[in-house]
Amino acid sequence: MANCDVSVNVIKKVSVGTATLEVIGLLLAVFRLWFRFRIRRLWWEDAWAFVAFVFATNYLIGSWLYVHSEKPTSTVGYWVSILTSNVVIWLVRLSTLFSVARIIYPSLTLRGMVLGIALMFFLLFISFMAAKLWYYCRGLSWTNNSLFFGSALLPLRTNLVIFELTIDFIADAVLIVLPIKLLWSVKLPTRQRRMILLVFASGITVTIAAVCRAICQLLDLNLIVPLVMDVEVALSSIICNLLVFVTFLYRYGRSASPPLSTKTDEDDDYTTPFRPRQTSPILTIIEVGGADYSGDETSTWSIGCTSDATSGVSDILSSSEAQSQTESS
C-alpha cells in the first residue's frame, strides 16, 4: 500500500464533507418523490430512484460507521458500504435510462430497446457483484487486519478494478450515446432537448468520478478510496434527482405559485412528451338575416370554440371540411 501521508483526523474531516454531499442527494430524492407524487407523475424511473434512495441511506450509515467507529462496528460499516455502493450507482443508471425513455414519444421499438439495455445493465451488475462477493467472502482473515487506521481493509485486486472500470465505461457510454442518438434523429421541443442534455452531462460526471476512484485503486491510494467512493455515490444520487428539482425551480421562477398542476397536457418536471395546446379559437360565423333585415342591419354572432370545448362544434366543422374535400376530389 502506498504511503498517502494522510492522518485519521484529515480523513474524518473530509468524510464530513462527503457525508454532506450524500445528505444533499438524499434530500433531493425525498423532494423528487414527494413532488412526483404530488403532481401524479410517478413512473418506473421514480421507482428505481426510490430503491436507490434506500440503498444510499444504508451506504451513508455504513461509510460513516467505518470511518468514525472502531472494531467491530467499523467492520460492519465496511461490509455495508462495499456491498451497497455499486447497488446505488447501478440503480441510478436504471433510473436515468428510464428517464430517457420517458421523454421520447413511446413506441414498441423504444420500449424494446430500453428493456434490452436494462437487461444488459442487470447482467453486467450481477457479473461484477458475483466476482466481488467471491473475492471478499472466500477468506475472512482480512477482517482482522488494521490497514485503515485500526480498521479492516481489503483493497480490490487489479483485475477486478479494471473489470469494474470497464463495465462502468460501457454503461455510461450507453447513457451518453443513447440520448445523443435520440436527440439527433428526433425533432424534440426545447424542454425535452434540455432534459436530454442534462442526462448527457450527468453521464459524464459519473464517468469522471469512476475514473478517479479507479486511479486511486490502481495507485494503491487505498486510504482515500473510501472517500472517493463517497463522492461517487453522492454525485450519482444528486444527479439522479437534480433534474426534477431544477425544473421545479425553473417553473416556480416563471410563475407566482408552485407548479402543482395535474392536467394531463402539462408536465411540470418536463419528463413527458410535449403536446402543444391549440390556443387560437375556432370561430363559427352565424349570420342572422331575413326579409325584414337590410344589409346594414345584419347581425353577426361569433361563437368561440376552443380545443377544450365539449360541445363538439369543432368536431362537426372538421367532419364537414373533410367531407367537402372528398367531394371536390
Disulfide bonds with the S-S distance in Angstrom:
none
